[in-house]
Amino acid sequence: FWVARQRVEGGALRVVFAVEFPEIAEGLQPRHRFMSAYEQRKEVPDRNFQYLLFAAEPYETVAFKIPNRPIDKTEGLFWTEWDPVKMVFTLQLQYEP
């Protein structure tokens, strides 16, 4: 996987996640979801963070701990893409300034 962070005009933080799933089950596409710090059971909950989860069979779920700030879901700022040739799932998010 790789993660890229960038400050954009206006000071907002944009983050791009790319996760490889080379052995994903045929015909499936990876999924993502946001999870609150209070749902997880690995660490003491911290309201300043949330988790971004990626899942695909036969893999274990991958989680990234990210700031718990409002995400701008305007078209073009929040998007996902599955590349079935490279077997890479990409998600871009941008926090509200």
C-alpha positions in Angstrom: 0.0 0.0 0.0 0.9 3.6 -0.2 -0.4 6.9 1.3 0.1 10.4 0.0 -0.7 13.6 1.8 -1.0 17.0 0.3 -2.0 20.5 1.5 -4.2 22.1 -1.2 -5.3 25.7 -1.8 -7.2 27.0 1.2 -5.2 24.8 3.6 -7.3 21.7 3.4 -5.5 18.3 3.7 -6.0 15.8 0.9 -5.0 12.2 1.4 -4.8 9.4 -1.2 -4.7 5.7 -0.1 -3.8 3.0 -2.6 -4.0 -0.6 -1.5 -3.0 -3.6 -3.6 -5.1 -6.8 -3.5 -3.3 -9.1 -6.0 -5.1 -12.2 -4.8 -8.6 -10.9 -4.5 -11.4 -13.4 -5.1 -12.5 -13.4 -8.7 -15.4 -11.0 -9.5 -15.0 -9.1 -6.3 -14.2 -5.5 -5.7 -12.6 -4.1 -2.4 -14.8 -2.2 -0.1 -14.1 0.6 2.4 -15.8 2.1 5.5 -15.1 4.6 8.2 -15.1 3.3 11.8 -15.3 5.4 15.0 -12.6 5.0 17.6 -15.3 3.6 19.9 -16.1 0.7 17.7 -12.6 -0.7 17.7 -11.2 -2.8 20.5 -7.4 -2.7 19.9 -6.6 0.7 21.6 -8.2 3.0 24.2 -10.8 5.0 22.2 -9.6 8.5 21.3 -12.3 10.8 19.9 -9.6 12.7 17.9 -9.2 9.7 15.6 -11.3 7.4 13.4 -10.4 4.5 11.3 -10.6 4.0 7.5 -11.0 0.3 6.7 -10.4 -1.6 3.4 -11.7 -5.1 3.0 -11.5 -7.8 0.2 -11.7 -11.6 0.3 -9.4 -13.5 1.1 -7.5 -10.7 2.9 -7.7 -9.5 6.5 -9.2 -6.0 6.8 -6.6 -3.2 6.6 -7.2 -0.2 8.8 -5.6 3.3 8.8 -5.9 5.6 11.9 -6.9 9.0 10.6 -7.9 12.3 12.2 -11.6 12.5 13.2 -12.3 15.7 11.3 -15.2 16.5 8.8 -14.5 15.1 5.4 -15.6 17.0 2.3 -17.6 14.6 0.2 -18.1 17.0 -2.7 -17.8 15.3 -6.1 -14.2 15.2 -7.2 -12.8 15.6 -3.7 -13.9 12.2 -2.3 -13.7 9.2 -4.7 -12.8 5.6 -5.0 -11.5 3.6 -7.9 -10.8 -0.2 -8.4 -8.3 -1.0 -11.1 -8.9 -4.7 -11.9 -5.8 -5.0 -14.1 -3.3 -3.7 -11.5 -5.5 -5.0 -8.6 -5.2 -1.6 -6.8 -8.0 0.1 -4.8 -7.6 3.8 -4.5 -9.5 6.2 -2.3 -9.0 10.0 -2.1 -10.5 12.1 0.7 -10.1 15.7 1.6 -10.8 17.2 5.0 -12.9 20.4 5.2 -10.7 23.4 5.7 
